[in-house]
Amino acid sequence: MFNLGVNLLLTPQSEQEILKYLDSQQAKIIVTVIGGQGYIFGRGNQQISGKVIEKVGKENIRIIATKNKIVSLRGQPLLVDTGNDEVNAQFNDYMRVVTSYNEEMMYKVKGL
């Protein structure tokens, strides 16, 4: 079994519920690529807002995507569009992407 070293404590909630939880708990965000355009934040998961990402910290974000999903991007970066330019800019870098059991790769991420 693949172990990221975390326990699932929250299923999708509203931004306000997540922020309230983060007032008393540390957390990690585990996210996958959304749709065929390569978004990791900003499309389909708006509750993970710039405020939530700031509280959790970029270092506590784990990206998971199959190799086929990465190949389907044809070299285009993963995209972040939180609505917060400062948070988006933090993602203009390469990040680790878990692609399979005990396999990961570095992949370009771009904040919009």
VEXLUM-525093 format. One record per atom (N, C-alpha, C): atom name; x, y, z. Coordinates in pm, 1 decimal. Example, Ala and Ser with C-alpha at 12.3 -4.5 7.8 and 13.67 -1.06 7.14 Angstrom:
! VEXLUM-525093
(pt "N",(1319.0,-569.0,780.0)),
(pt "CA",(1230.0,-450.0,780.0)),
(pt "C",(1320.0,-330.0,780.0)),
(pt "N",(1285.0,-225.0,708.0)),
(pt "CA",(1367.0,-106.0,714.0)),
(pt "C",(1290.0,3.0,787.0)),
This chain:
! VEXLUM-525093
(pt "N",(84.3,-118.2,0.0)),
(pt "CA",(0.0,0.0,0.0)),
(pt "C",(87.9,123.2,0.0)),
(pt "N",(46.7,223.9,-74.9)),
(pt "CA",(119.7,349.3,-83.5)),
(pt "C",(89.5,432.8,40.0)),
(pt "N",(192.4,485.8,104.9)),
(pt "CA",(173.9,560.6,228.9)),
(pt "C",(238.9,697.4,215.5)),
(pt "N",(157.0,802.3,224.5)),
(pt "CA",(210.0,938.4,221.2)),
(pt "C",(240.8,988.7,361.1)),
(pt "N",(219.7,905.7,462.7)),
(pt "CA",(249.0,946.5,598.6)),
(pt "C",(144.7,1038.6,657.7)),
(pt "N",(21.1,1030.6,607.7)),
(pt "CA",(-86.1,1115.7,658.2)),
(pt "C",(-213.5,1034.2,676.9)),
(pt "N",(-301.0,1084.9,759.3)),
(pt "CA",(-433.1,1026.3,776.1)),
(pt "C",(-535.4,1120.6,715.9)),
(pt "N",(-637.3,1066.3,652.8)),
(pt "CA",(-742.6,1148.8,596.9)),
(pt "C",(-829.7,1199.7,710.2)),
(pt "N",(-832.2,1329.6,727.1)),
(pt "CA",(-911.2,1389.4,834.1)),
(pt "C",(-1026.9,1471.4,780.9)),
(pt "N",(-1017.0,1519.2,660.4)),
(pt "CA",(-1123.7,1598.6,601.5)),
(pt "C",(-1151.3,1550.6,460.1)),
(pt "N",(-1276.4,1537.5,429.2)),
(pt "CA",(-1316.2,1520.5,290.6)),
(pt "C",(-1354.3,1658.8,241.3)),
(pt "N",(-1381.5,1677.2,114.5)),
(pt "CA",(-1407.8,1812.5,65.1)),
(pt "C",(-1509.4,1889.1,149.4)),
(pt "N",(-1471.4,2008.5,186.9)),
(pt "CA",(-1550.4,2098.5,269.7)),
(pt "C",(-1549.7,2236.1,203.9)),
(pt "N",(-1619.9,2329.0,263.5)),
(pt "CA",(-1613.8,2466.7,214.3)),
(pt "C",(-1482.3,2530.3,258.7)),
(pt "N",(-1445.3,2640.3,194.2)),
(pt "CA",(-1324.0,2711.4,232.8)),
(pt "C",(-1329.0,2748.6,381.0)),
(pt "N",(-1441.3,2800.5,427.2)),
(pt "CA",(-1453.3,2843.9,566.8)),
(pt "C",(-1436.4,2727.2,664.4)),
(pt "N",(-1492.2,2610.6,632.3)),
(pt "CA",(-1476.7,2493.4,719.7)),
(pt "C",(-1331.8,2447.8,724.4)),
(pt "N",(-1264.8,2452.3,610.6)),
(pt "CA",(-1123.9,2413.2,606.8)),
(pt "C",(-1039.8,2510.9,688.7)),
(pt "N",(-1063.2,2641.3,670.6)),
(pt "CA",(-987.1,2741.9,746.1)),
(pt "C",(-1009.8,2726.7,896.2)),
(pt "N",(-1131.6,2697.6,937.0)),
(pt "CA",(-1161.7,2676.6,1078.9)),
(pt "C",(-1083.7,2555.6,1131.5)),
(pt "N",(-1079.7,2448.1,1055.0)),
(pt "CA",(-1003.8,2329.2,1093.3)),
(pt "C",(-855.4,2363.0,1106.9)),
(pt "N",(-803.4,2442.7,1014.4)),
(pt "CA",(-660.6,2475.1,1013.8)),
(pt "C",(-620.3,2566.9,1128.9)),
(pt "N",(-717.9,2630.2,1194.0)),
(pt "CA",(-686.3,2711.2,1311.1)),
(pt "C",(-631.9,2626.7,1425.9)),
(pt "N",(-668.2,2497.6,1426.9)),
(pt "CA",(-626.8,2412.9,1538.8)),
(pt "C",(-546.0,2289.9,1496.7)),
(pt "N",(-525.0,2269.4,1369.1)),
(pt "CA",(-457.4,2149.2,1320.7)),
(pt "C",(-358.2,2182.7,1210.7)),
(pt "N",(-252.0,2103.5,1203.5)),
(pt "CA",(-163.5,2109.1,1087.6)),
(pt "C",(-222.9,2016.1,983.1)),
(pt "N",(-193.8,2043.2,857.6)),
(pt "CA",(-252.8,1961.3,751.8)),
(pt "C",(-159.9,1953.3,632.0)),
(pt "N",(-187.6,1856.3,548.7)),
(pt "CA",(-124.8,1842.7,418.2)),
(pt "C",(-237.6,1840.8,315.7)),
(pt "N",(-208.3,1889.2,198.2)),
(pt "CA",(-303.6,1882.2,88.3)),
(pt "C",(-249.2,1781.9,-12.1)),
(pt "N",(-330.8,1684.5,-46.1)),
(pt "CA",(-295.5,1587.3,-149.0)),
(pt "C",(-389.6,1613.5,-265.2)),
(pt "N",(-332.1,1649.2,-379.4)),
(pt "CA",(-412.6,1692.5,-492.6)),
(pt "C",(-366.9,1620.9,-619.0)),
(pt "N",(-459.3,1603.8,-710.9)),
(pt "CA",(-425.8,1545.0,-839.5)),
(pt "C",(-456.8,1646.0,-948.7)),
(pt "N",(-410.7,1618.5,-1066.8)),
(pt "CA",(-432.2,1706.5,-1181.0)),
(pt "C",(-579.5,1699.5,-1220.3)),
(pt "N",(-640.8,1817.7,-1235.8)),
(pt "CA",(-782.6,1826.7,-1266.6)),
(pt "C",(-800.6,1848.3,-1415.9)),
(pt "N",(-878.9,1761.0,-1476.3)),
(pt "CA",(-911.3,1778.1,-1617.2)),
(pt "C",(-791.9,1761.5,-1709.0)),
(pt "N",(-812.7,1787.2,-1836.4)),
(pt "CA",(-708.3,1770.2,-1935.6)),
(pt "C",(-619.3,1891.4,-1952.7)),
(pt "N",(-644.5,1997.4,-1874.9)),
(pt "CA",(-567.9,2119.7,-1892.7)),
(pt "C",(-452.6,2132.6,-1795.3)),
(pt "N",(-443.9,2046.5,-1695.1)),
(pt "CA",(-330.1,2047.1,-1605.0)),
(pt "C",(-345.0,2128.4,-1478.6)),
(pt "N",(-465.5,2168.8,-1444.4)),
(pt "CA",(-483.8,2247.3,-1321.6)),
(pt "C",(-468.7,2158.6,-1198.3)),
(pt "N",(-396.3,2209.4,-1098.4)),
(pt "CA",(-394.5,2143.3,-968.1)),
(pt "C",(-475.1,2222.9,-866.4)),
(pt "N",(-483.7,2354.0,-884.1)),
(pt "CA",(-568.9,2438.7,-800.2)),
(pt "C",(-639.8,2539.4,-888.9)),
(pt "N",(-768.1,2562.0,-859.1)),
(pt "CA",(-842.0,2666.1,-927.4)),
(pt "C",(-952.5,2618.3,-1018.1)),
(pt "N",(-956.7,2493.2,-1050.9)),
(pt "CA",(-1063.5,2437.7,-1133.4)),
(pt "C",(-1113.9,2311.7,-1064.2)),
(pt "N",(-1233.7,2319.6,-1010.8)),
(pt "CA",(-1291.9,2201.9,-947.4)),
(pt "C",(-1259.8,2187.4,-800.4)),
(pt "N",(-1175.1,2272.2,-746.5)),
(pt "CA",(-1144.6,2265.5,-603.6)),
(pt "C",(-1124.9,2405.0,-545.3)),
(pt "N",(-1217.5,2494.5,-576.0)),
(pt "CA",(-1204.5,2633.2,-532.1)),
(pt "C",(-1202.9,2647.4,-380.5)),
(pt "N",(-1252.4,2547.4,-307.6)),
(pt "CA",(-1248.9,2554.9,-161.3)),
(pt "C",(-1105.3,2551.3,-108.7)),
(pt "N",(-1011.8,2502.4,-189.4)),
(pt "CA",(-870.0,2508.2,-151.9)),
(pt "C",(-818.3,2640.6,-207.9)),
(pt "N",(-850.3,2745.3,-137.5)),
(pt "CA",(-823.0,2882.3,-181.6)),
(pt "C",(-678.8,2923.3,-150.8)),
(pt "N",(-644.1,3043.2,-193.6)),
(pt "CA",(-513.8,3098.5,-159.1)),
(pt "C",(-494.5,3106.4,-8.6)),
(pt "N",(-599.4,3141.8,65.5)),
(pt "CA",(-591.2,3148.4,211.7)),
(pt "C",(-561.1,3011.5,271.0)),
(pt "N",(-625.9,2908.6,219.0)),
(pt "CA",(-602.3,2772.3,268.4)),
(pt "C",(-458.5,2730.9,237.9)),
(pt "N",(-414.3,2756.5,116.5)),
(pt "CA",(-277.8,2718.6,77.6)),
(pt "C",(-175.1,2792.1,162.7)),
(pt "N",(-197.8,2920.9,191.1)),
(pt "CA",(-105.9,2994.7,277.4)),
(pt "C",(-96.2,2931.3,415.2)),
(pt "N",(-209.8,2889.9,471.1)),
(pt "CA",(-209.1,2828.9,605.3)),
(pt "C",(-139.9,2692.8,604.8)),
(pt "N",(-163.3,2613.2,501.8)),
(pt "CA",(-104.6,2479.2,495.2)),
(pt "C",(43.8,2488.2,461.6)),
(pt "N",(79.2,2577.2,370.1)),
(pt "CA",(218.2,2591.6,325.7)),
(pt "C",(246.9,2505.8,203.6)),
(pt "N",(314.8,2563.6,108.0)),
(pt "CA",(348.8,2492.0,-15.9)),
(pt "C",(425.1,2362.6,12.5)),
(pt "N",(508.4,2365.1,116.4)),
(pt "CA",(588.3,2246.0,150.4)),
(pt "C",(501.6,2129.2,196.2)),
(pt "N",(376.4,2154.1,228.5)),
(pt "CA",(284.7,2048.7,273.9)),
(pt "C",(182.9,2009.8,167.9)),
(pt "N",(215.1,2038.8,43.6)),
(pt "CA",(128.3,2000.6,-68.0)),
(pt "C",(193.3,1885.8,-142.9)),
(pt "N",(116.3,1780.9,-167.4)),
(pt "CA",(163.3,1664.7,-243.7)),
(pt "C",(77.9,1653.8,-369.1)),
(pt "N",(144.0,1642.3,-482.7)),
(pt "CA",(74.2,1628.1,-610.7)),
(pt "C",(86.7,1483.4,-654.6)),
(pt "N",(-24.6,1427.5,-696.6)),
(pt "CA",(-27.3,1289.4,-746.0)),
(pt "C",(-86.1,1290.3,-885.9)),
(pt "N",(-20.8,1224.3,-979.7)),
(pt "CA",(-71.8,1212.8,-1115.9)),
(pt "C",(-9.0,1089.8,-1180.7)),
(pt "N",(-87.1,1019.2,-1258.6)),
(pt "CA",(-30.2,905.6,-1330.3)),
(pt "C",(67.3,954.7,-1436.4)),
(pt "N",(155.7,866.6,-1477.1)),
(pt "CA",(249.4,901.4,-1584.2)),
(pt "C",(172.6,938.3,-1711.2)),
(pt "N",(64.7,864.9,-1739.7)),
(pt "CA",(-14.9,895.0,-1858.8)),
(pt "C",(-74.0,1035.4,-1853.3)),
(pt "N",(-117.8,1079.0,-1735.9)),
(pt "CA",(-173.1,1214.3,-1720.5)),
(pt "C",(-64.9,1317.6,-1748.5)),
(pt "N",(55.5,1294.8,-1696.3)),
(pt "CA",(166.4,1387.7,-1720.3)),
(pt "C",(202.7,1390.5,-1868.6)),
(pt "N",(210.7,1274.6,-1931.6)),
(pt "CA",(242.9,1267.4,-2074.2)),
(pt "C",(136.8,1340.1,-2156.7)),
(pt "N",(10.2,1328.3,-2115.5)),
(pt "CA",(-98.2,1391.8,-2191.1)),
(pt "C",(-88.3,1544.5,-2189.4)),
(pt "N",(-12.4,1600.8,-2096.6)),
(pt "CA",(5.2,1746.7,-2091.2)),
(pt "C",(102.1,1796.6,-2198.3)),
(pt "N",(177.3,1705.2,-2258.5)),
(pt "CA",(269.7,1737.7,-2368.0)),
(pt "C",(365.8,1851.0,-2332.3)),
(pt "N",(419.6,1843.0,-2210.6)),
(pt "CA",(519.5,1939.7,-2167.6)),
(pt "C",(463.0,2068.1,-2108.9)),
(pt "N",(332.0,2087.0,-2116.0)),
(pt "CA",(270.6,2205.1,-2056.1)),
(pt "C",(279.9,2194.5,-1904.2)),
(pt "N",(299.6,2304.7,-1834.3)),
(pt "CA",(312.9,2297.3,-1688.2)),
(pt "C",(180.0,2267.6,-1619.7)),
(pt "N",(188.4,2220.5,-1496.9)),
(pt "CA",(71.5,2212.9,-1411.1)),
(pt "C",(35.2,2356.6,-1374.6)),
(pt "N",(-93.4,2384.6,-1357.0)),
(pt "CA",(-138.8,2522.1,-1339.5)),
(pt "C",(-203.1,2545.9,-1204.0)),
(pt "N",(-178.8,2665.0,-1150.2)),
(pt "CA",(-236.7,2707.7,-1022.4)),
(pt "C",(-304.5,2841.8,-1045.8)),
(pt "N",(-433.9,2849.0,-1014.5)),
(pt "CA",(-510.0,2972.9,-1029.8)),
(pt "C",(-601.8,2988.5,-909.2)),
(pt "N",(-545.2,3037.9,-798.3)),
(pt "CA",(-621.1,3049.5,-673.5)),
(pt "C",(-697.9,3181.0,-663.6)),
(pt "N",(-671.4,3274.2,-754.6)),
(pt "CA",(-729.8,3406.9,-743.3)),
(pt "C",(-644.6,3500.8,-659.5)),
(pt "N",(-533.5,3450.0,-607.2)),
(pt "CA",(-442.1,3529.1,-524.7)),
(pt "C",(-305.8,3528.9,-595.9)),
(pt "N",(-269.6,3643.0,-653.1)),
(pt "CA",(-146.2,3650.8,-732.6)),
(pt "C",(-21.5,3614.1,-653.5)),
(pt "N",(-15.0,3652.2,-526.5)),
(pt "CA",(102.0,3620.4,-444.3)),
(pt "C",(114.4,3470.8,-421.4)),
(pt "N",(3.0,3405.3,-392.9)),
(pt "CA",(5.0,3259.5,-373.1)),
(pt "C",(38.2,3191.5,-505.2)),
(pt "N",(-24.8,3235.5,-613.4)),
(pt "CA",(3.3,3174.9,-743.9)),
(pt "C",(151.6,3182.9,-777.7)),
(pt "N",(213.4,3296.1,-749.8)),
(pt "CA",(354.5,3316.3,-782.7)),
(pt "C",(446.3,3220.2,-708.4)),
(pt "N",(404.5,3173.3,-590.8)),
(pt "CA",(485.6,3077.3,-514.9)),
(pt "C",(503.7,2945.9,-590.9)),
(pt "N",(417.4,2921.5,-687.4)),
(pt "CA",(419.2,2794.1,-758.4)),
(pt "C",(495.7,2799.6,-889.6)),
(pt "N",(558.9,2910.0,-920.8)),
(pt "CA",(638.5,2918.7,-1043.0)),
(pt "C",(772.1,2849.3,-1019.6)),
(pt "N",(766.6,2717.8,-1021.5)),
(pt "CA",(882.2,2636.3,-983.6)),
(pt "C",(855.5,2491.9,-1025.5)),
(pt "N",(952.5,2408.3,-1003.4)),
(pt "CA",(933.0,2264.6,-1020.4)),
(pt "C",(889.0,2205.1,-887.8)),
(pt "N",(797.8,2106.8,-895.1)),
(pt "CA",(752.2,2038.1,-774.0)),
(pt "C",(754.5,1887.6,-798.8)),
(pt "N",(766.4,1814.1,-690.4)),
(pt "CA",(762.0,1668.4,-699.1)),
(pt "C",(619.3,1623.2,-728.2)),
(pt "N",(607.3,1527.2,-818.5)),
(pt "CA",(478.8,1467.5,-851.2)),
(pt "C",(492.8,1317.6,-832.1)),
(pt "N",(410.1,1260.3,-745.2)),
(pt "CA",(407.3,1115.5,-725.8)),
(pt "C",(335.5,1055.8,-845.6)),
(pt "N",(402.8,964.4,-916.9)),
(pt "CA",(345.3,907.3,-1038.6)),
(pt "C",(308.7,759.6,-1025.7)),
(pt "N",(360.8,694.6,-924.8)),
(pt "CA",(334.4,552.5,-905.3)),
(pt "C",(391.9,512.7,-769.8)),
(pt "N",(371.9,389.2,-732.6)),
(pt "CA",(427.3,338.3,-608.0)),
(pt "C",(578.2,356.1,-609.5)),
(pt "N",(630.6,429.3,-512.3)),
(pt "CA",(774.4,456.9,-499.3)),
(pt "C",(835.2,526.6,-620.1)),
(pt "N",(753.8,598.8,-698.5)),
(pt "CA",(806.4,672.5,-813.0)),
(pt "C",(754.4,814.9,-809.8)),
(pt "N",(843.2,906.3,-838.5)),
(pt "CA",(803.7,1046.2,-848.5)),
(pt "C",(893.6,1113.8,-949.7)),
(pt "N",(852.5,1231.9,-991.0)),
(pt "CA",(930.2,1309.1,-1086.4)),
(pt "C",(916.5,1456.5,-1051.5)),
(pt "N",(1008.1,1536.3,-1099.4)),
(pt "CA",(998.4,1680.7,-1086.0)),
(pt "C",(925.9,1731.3,-1210.1)),
(pt "N",(829.6,1821.7,-1188.9)),
(pt "CA",(753.0,1873.9,-1301.1)),
(pt "C",(727.4,2022.5,-1280.6)),
(pt "N",(727.9,2095.4,-1388.9)),
(pt "CA",(708.2,2240.8,-1387.0)),
(pt "C",(565.0,2274.9,-1345.9)),
(pt "N",(553.1,2372.4,-1255.3)),
(pt "CA",(424.2,2424.8,-1212.0)),
(pt "C",(425.1,2574.1,-1238.5)),
(pt "N",(310.9,2627.1,-1282.9)),
(pt "CA",(302.4,2769.4,-1316.0)),
(pt "C",(180.3,2829.5,-1247.9)),
(pt "N",(203.7,2937.4,-1174.6)),
(pt "CA",(93.5,3014.4,-1117.3)),
(pt "C",(44.2,3115.7,-1218.1)),
(pt "N",(-86.6,3126.6,-1230.8)),
(pt "CA",(-145.0,3220.9,-1328.6)),
(pt "C",(-176.3,3354.6,-1266.1)),
